[in-house]
Amino acid sequence: QVQLVESGGGSVQAGGSLRLSCAASGSIFGINFMGWYRRPPGKQRELVALITKGGSTNYADSVKGRFTISRDNVKNAIYLQMNSLKPEDTAVYYCNAGPTPLGRSWGQGTQVTVSS
């Protein structure tokens, strides 16, 4: 079983930046994909960004050019650098991991609030 612990959420004004971190522990062998998903208020969960073990990335169109996902395979961690934040980025952000995208392991979530 994989445990994921997120940190780094908070409140920021539009145009500001935040950096999320997610540390993985447990049965991490076989994790090929790690990523960030978010659930905006009153909406369904959506993909934000994915990164493979080899470092390939994929982003939602809404965050391209503003967010950057990175991975530290030594620390078994991923990060999400969020710049030029917009009010519509307000959501609970979840870390996810697994052998495929949208794996079975989820973090507890961290709140990101962007005010206008």
N, C-alpha and C positions, 0 to 999 in steps of 0.2 A: 504494500500500500504506500502511496505517496502522500506526504503532507506538504501543503503549500501555505506559506505565510506571507501576506502582503503588508506593505507599509508605504507611507509617503502621501496618502491622500490629505485633503484639507480644503480650505476655502481660499479663493483667489479672485481678483478682479479680472475682467475681460482683458485679454492681451498679455496676461501674466503666464507664468510657467510653473509646472510641478513635475516632480520625478517620482514615479512609482517603482517599488522594488518588490520582487517575489523570490523567496528562498525555498528551494525544494529539499526535502529530506525523505528518508525511508527507502523504499524500493525504486530508486531512480534509474536503475539499469533498464534500458529499453525506452526511455523517454526520447522520442525523436522530435516532437512538436511541443513547444510551449507558446503561450499566447495570452493576450488580454482581451477580455470581453467586457461589455458594459450593459447596464440596464438603466436607461433614462427613466425618470418618473412617469409612470403610467404607460410605459412602452415595453416592448419585448426586448429580450437580450439580443445584443448584436456584436459581431466581431469588430474588434478595433485593430489588432495587429497580431501576426503570427511570426514565429521564427523557428527554423529547423536547427537540428543539432549542428549542421554544417554552416549555419549562418544565413541561409536564404530567408528572405522576409516577404511578407505580404501585408498590405494595409487596406483598410476600408477607404473608399474614395473620400469620405468626409474628413479624414485626418491626414491624408497624403500631403507631404510638404510641411506639416506642423508637428507631427509625432514621429519619434524614432524609437524602435524597439532594438534592444541589444541583449546579448547573452554572455554570461561568464560560465563556461563549462567547468572550470576549476571550483568555483564557488557554488555551482548548481543553482544559479540565479539568473533571472531576467529582469530587465529594467524597461521602463517606458518613460522617455523624456517627452513631455508635453509642452509645447511652446504655442504662443499666440492663441491661448485658450479662449473659447467662445462660450456664451451661456448655454448653448445647445450641447456642450460637452459635459454638462452636469449629469452625473449618473453615479451608480455604484459600480466600481470597476473590480472585475474578478480575474484572478490568475487561473490559468488552465494548463494542464499537462497531460501527455499521453503518447502512445505510439503512433497515433494518427491525430489530425486536427480535431478539435472538440473532444478531447480525451475525457476519461472518467474522473480525473482528479481536479478538484476545485479548491480555491482559497476561500476565506471567509468573506472577502469583499472589503473594499475601502471606498469611502465616500469622497467624491470630488464635486465641489460646488463652485461654479463660476458665476459671479455677479456682474451685471452690466453697469 
